[in-house]
Amino acid sequence: MTDQASRKLYERHKDFFESVYMVVREIPEGRVTSYGAIASYLGAKRSARMVGWAMNASYKSPGVPAHRVVNREGLLSGKHHFADADQMENLLKREGVEVRNDRVVDFKLKFWDPSRELEVY
């Protein structure tokens, strides 16, 4: 997605994106969650892809640790949206999250579920 397309998408869905960012800011250091878990928490269970689009546009909103959001299998599926191909993995490793072959090791142990950890939105 181009930067211009990302900007347009952000403007069209600003409220949803900002809700996503509020959740992502709550993910503790050293933990990860999935696009689907965020969507489910926000009451939009079928909108995991939209959460992904929000992560692509997260540079517009300061303090969003987008590197902590992975796919439902722990795969670093958003890594190509970072400044360089290794940035997402390096940020996770700095927080103590082991990554091997673009996948979070011990994903179930590192998984943070907003529906369990946060009050109902």
C-alpha positions in Angstrom: 0.0 0.0 0.0 1.4 3.4 -0.9 1.8 6.2 1.6 -0.9 8.1 -0.1 -3.4 5.2 0.0 -2.5 4.6 3.6 -3.3 8.3 4.4 -6.7 8.1 2.6 -7.6 4.9 4.4 -6.6 6.4 7.8 -8.7 9.5 7.2 -11.7 7.4 6.2 -11.5 5.1 9.2 -9.8 7.4 11.7 -12.1 6.5 14.7 -11.5 2.7 14.2 -7.8 3.2 13.7 -7.5 5.3 16.9 -9.4 2.6 18.8 -6.9 0.1 17.5 -4.0 2.3 18.6 -5.4 2.6 22.1 -5.4 -1.2 22.4 -1.9 -1.6 20.9 -0.5 1.0 23.3 -1.6 -1.3 26.2 0.3 -4.4 25.0 3.1 -4.9 27.6 6.7 -4.9 26.6 7.8 -8.5 25.8 4.3 -9.6 24.8 2.5 -9.8 21.4 -1.1 -10.0 20.2 -2.8 -10.7 16.9 -4.8 -8.6 14.5 -7.8 -10.8 15.1 -7.6 -10.5 18.9 -7.6 -6.7 18.6 -10.5 -6.8 16.2 -12.5 -9.2 18.4 -11.9 -7.0 21.5 -13.2 -3.9 19.5 -16.4 -5.8 18.6 -15.4 -6.2 15.0 -14.3 -9.8 14.9 -14.2 -10.0 11.1 -12.0 -6.9 10.8 -8.5 -8.4 11.4 -7.4 -7.1 8.0 -8.6 -3.6 8.9 -6.5 -3.8 12.1 -3.6 -4.6 9.8 -4.3 -1.5 7.7 -4.3 0.5 11.0 -0.9 -0.9 11.8 0.4 0.1 8.4 -0.7 3.7 9.1 0.4 3.7 12.7 3.3 6.0 12.0 0.7 8.8 12.1 0.0 8.2 15.8 2.9 8.4 18.2 3.8 5.7 20.7 2.1 2.8 18.9 4.3 -0.3 19.3 3.1 -1.9 16.0 5.9 -4.5 16.2 3.9 -6.2 19.0 1.1 -7.1 16.6 1.5 -10.3 14.6 -0.8 -12.7 12.8 -2.8 -15.5 14.5 0.1 -17.9 14.2 2.8 -15.6 15.6 4.2 -14.8 12.1 5.7 -11.3 11.6 3.4 -10.7 8.7 3.7 -6.9 8.9 7.5 -6.8 8.9 7.6 -5.4 5.3 5.9 -2.2 6.5 8.8 -1.3 8.8 11.7 0.9 7.7 13.8 -2.2 7.0 13.1 -5.9 6.8 14.6 -6.7 10.2 13.3 -3.9 12.3 10.2 -5.6 13.6 12.2 -8.7 14.7 14.9 -6.5 16.2 12.4 -4.5 18.3 10.8 -7.7 19.6 14.2 -9.3 20.4 15.1 -6.1 22.4 12.0 -6.8 24.5 12.9 -10.4 25.1 10.7 -12.0 22.5 12.5 -14.7 20.6 11.9 -14.8 16.9 12.9 -17.7 14.6 12.1 -17.8 10.9 9.9 -14.7 11.1 7.8 -16.4 13.8 7.4 -15.7 17.6 8.9 -18.6 19.5 6.5 -19.8 22.3 3.7 -17.6 20.8 1.1 -19.0 23.2 3.2 -18.0 26.2 3.9 -14.5 24.8 0.3 -13.9 23.6 -1.5 -11.0 25.2 -5.3 -11.2 24.8 -6.9 -7.7 25.1 -10.3 -9.4 25.8 -8.9 -10.9 29.0 -6.5 -8.1 30.0 -8.5 -5.0 29.4 -11.9 -3.8 30.5 -14.7 -4.2 27.8 -14.4 -1.4 25.3 
